[in-house]
Amino acid sequence: MRLPLAATAKIVNSNCIPLYACARNISRGGIGLYACSPLDEDMDVSLEITFKDIRGNSKVETVDGRIEWQYKWNYIYVIGAKFNQLLDHEETPGLMEYIENCERLLYEE
């Protein structure tokens, strides 16, 4: 399940050139991004995700992944990245808490 996420991501590929993007959504297995430049599909990347946790505190967590797909929409590239492993409480506690809180709110009704 993809959940909305207000965040930024610094995307670094193997040649260490950073690309900055805005997150559009996240799941335990991947993230959707908006960027001004394209990335190569099947490219391995490191994603430094800056977001607000459920208490409103700024957090930065890093996740490794791979660019799975992208397309150009007007002047923006819409990008889908798959994480190398599912998010967990040990490596990305803030993102996991955010996702679990969103899931709890969705299923309360």
C-alpha positions in Angstrom: 0.0 0.0 0.0 1.4 3.4 -1.0 0.9 6.1 1.6 1.3 9.9 1.0 4.6 11.3 2.2 5.7 14.9 2.4 9.5 14.6 2.2 12.6 15.3 0.1 15.1 12.8 -1.1 18.7 13.2 -2.1 19.4 10.5 -4.6 23.0 9.4 -5.1 23.9 6.9 -7.8 27.2 5.0 -8.4 29.0 8.1 -9.9 28.1 10.1 -6.8 26.2 12.8 -8.5 23.3 13.8 -6.3 19.8 14.5 -7.6 17.2 16.1 -5.4 13.6 15.0 -5.5 10.3 15.4 -3.7 8.5 12.3 -2.4 5.0 11.6 -3.4 4.3 8.4 -1.6 6.0 5.5 0.2 5.5 1.9 1.1 7.5 -0.7 3.0 9.1 -1.7 -0.3 9.5 1.5 -2.3 9.0 5.2 -2.8 7.5 7.4 -5.5 9.3 10.6 -6.4 9.1 13.8 -8.5 12.4 15.1 -9.9 13.5 17.7 -12.5 16.0 15.3 -14.2 15.7 11.7 -15.3 17.5 8.7 -13.9 18.4 5.5 -15.6 16.1 2.6 -15.0 17.7 -0.3 -13.1 20.2 2.1 -11.6 21.3 1.4 -8.0 20.9 4.4 -5.7 21.1 5.5 -2.2 18.2 7.6 -1.0 18.7 10.1 1.8 15.1 10.8 2.9 14.3 13.9 4.9 10.8 14.0 6.5 8.9 15.0 9.6 8.2 12.2 12.0 4.7 11.7 13.7 5.8 14.2 16.4 6.8 16.9 13.8 10.5 16.4 14.3 12.8 16.5 11.3 14.4 13.1 10.5 16.8 11.9 7.9 17.0 8.2 7.1 19.0 6.5 4.3 17.7 3.6 2.2 19.4 1.8 -0.7 17.4 0.9 -3.7 17.0 0.7 -7.4 15.2 2.9 -9.9 12.4 0.6 -11.3 10.6 3.0 -13.7 10.1 6.6 -14.7 8.1 8.8 -17.1 8.0 12.4 -18.0 4.9 14.3 -17.0 5.0 17.9 -18.3 8.2 19.3 -16.9 8.7 16.7 -14.1 9.9 13.2 -14.0 7.8 10.7 -12.0 10.1 8.0 -10.6 9.5 4.8 -8.8 12.3 3.3 -6.7 12.2 -0.1 -5.1 14.1 -0.5 -1.8 16.7 -3.3 -1.6 14.9 -4.7 1.4 11.6 -3.9 3.2 11.8 -1.1 5.7 12.2 -2.2 9.3 12.4 -0.7 12.8 16.1 -1.3 13.1 17.3 0.5 9.9 14.6 3.1 9.4 12.6 3.5 12.7 11.1 6.9 11.8 9.8 5.8 8.4 8.4 2.6 9.9 6.6 4.6 12.7 5.2 6.9 10.1 3.9 4.1 7.9 2.5 2.1 10.8 0.7 5.3 12.1 -0.8 5.9 8.7 -2.0 2.3 8.4 -3.5 2.5 11.9 -5.4 5.6 10.9 -6.7 4.0 7.7 -7.9 0.9 9.4 -9.6 2.6 12.4 -12.8 3.2 10.5 
